Amino acid sequence: MAAKTEQKGQKQQKQQKDAGRQQTEQGLTLEEQFARLEEIIERLEEEDISLEEAFAAYSQGMHLLKNCNEQIDRVEKKVLKLAEDGGLEEFEA
């Protein structure tokens, strides 16, 4: 019984830690977010991961991926190209 209580406590601590990471990930650079995604992938590839942990890691990874895509989209919209007359104008895809 004590082992189950300890496991439950560890699980709750991990979930709280993951929730804290999600909040701080919004302030990460794109490179840092990609590094975090790599960590999540490595965790998902481990054999001893529980279904609940795998789902939480997957959800966190998808959230990070969405943030990365949004950040890349914002940067793409800001890309400028050199116009024929030497001026700068917004890049249009």
C-alpha positions as CSV (number, residue, x, y, z in Angstrom):
1,M,0.0,0.0,0.0
2,A,2.9,2.4,0.9
3,A,4.5,1.7,-2.5
4,K,1.2,2.6,-4.4
5,T,1.0,5.8,-2.3
6,E,4.6,6.7,-3.1
7,Q,4.1,6.0,-6.8
8,K,1.0,8.2,-6.8
9,G,2.9,11.0,-5.2
10,Q,5.7,10.7,-7.7
11,K,3.2,10.7,-10.5
12,Q,1.6,13.9,-9.2
13,Q,5.0,15.6,-8.8
14,K,5.8,14.7,-12.4
15,Q,2.5,16.0,-13.7
16,Q,3.0,19.3,-11.8
17,K,6.6,19.6,-13.2
18,D,5.2,19.0,-16.7
19,A,2.5,21.6,-16.3
20,G,5.2,24.1,-15.1
21,R,7.3,23.3,-18.2
22,Q,4.3,24.0,-20.5
23,Q,4.0,27.4,-18.9
24,T,7.6,28.3,-19.3
25,E,7.9,26.8,-22.8
26,Q,6.1,29.8,-24.3
27,G,9.2,32.0,-23.4
28,L,11.7,29.6,-25.0
29,T,13.5,30.2,-28.3
30,L,12.8,28.1,-31.2
31,E,16.0,26.1,-30.7
32,E,15.2,25.5,-27.1
33,Q,11.7,24.3,-28.0
34,F,13.2,21.9,-30.5
35,A,15.6,20.6,-27.9
36,R,12.7,20.1,-25.5
37,L,10.9,18.1,-28.3
38,E,13.9,15.9,-28.6
39,E,13.8,15.2,-24.8
40,I,10.1,14.3,-25.1
41,I,10.7,12.0,-28.0
42,E,13.5,10.2,-26.0
43,R,11.1,9.8,-23.1
44,L,8.4,8.4,-25.3
45,E,10.9,5.8,-26.7
46,E,11.7,4.5,-23.2
47,E,10.3,1.1,-22.5
48,D,9.2,1.8,-18.9
49,I,6.9,4.7,-19.7
50,S,3.3,4.2,-18.5
51,L,0.4,4.9,-20.7
52,E,-0.5,8.0,-18.7
53,E,3.0,9.4,-18.9
54,A,3.2,8.7,-22.6
55,F,-0.1,10.5,-23.2
56,A,1.1,13.5,-21.1
57,A,4.4,13.6,-22.9
58,Y,2.6,13.3,-26.3
59,S,0.3,16.1,-25.4
60,Q,3.1,18.3,-24.2
61,G,5.0,17.6,-27.4
62,M,2.0,18.5,-29.6
63,H,1.6,21.7,-27.6
64,L,5.3,22.5,-28.2
65,L,5.0,21.7,-31.9
66,K,2.1,24.0,-32.2
67,N,4.1,26.8,-30.5
68,C,7.0,26.2,-32.9
69,N,4.7,26.3,-35.9
70,E,3.2,29.6,-34.7
71,Q,6.6,31.1,-34.1
72,I,7.8,30.1,-37.5
73,D,4.7,31.5,-39.1
74,R,5.2,34.8,-37.4
75,V,8.8,34.9,-38.5
76,E,7.9,34.1,-42.1
77,K,5.4,36.9,-42.2
78,K,8.1,39.3,-41.1
79,V,10.6,38.2,-43.7
80,L,11.4,41.1,-46.0
81,K,12.6,40.9,-49.6
82,L,14.6,43.4,-51.5
83,A,12.4,45.1,-54.0
84,E,13.6,45.9,-57.5
85,D,14.0,49.6,-56.6
86,G,16.1,48.7,-53.6
87,G,13.4,49.2,-51.0
88,L,12.1,46.6,-48.6
89,E,8.7,45.0,-48.7
90,E,6.9,42.3,-46.9
91,F,7.5,38.8,-48.2
92,E,4.5,37.3,-49.8
93,A,4.2,33.5,-50.2
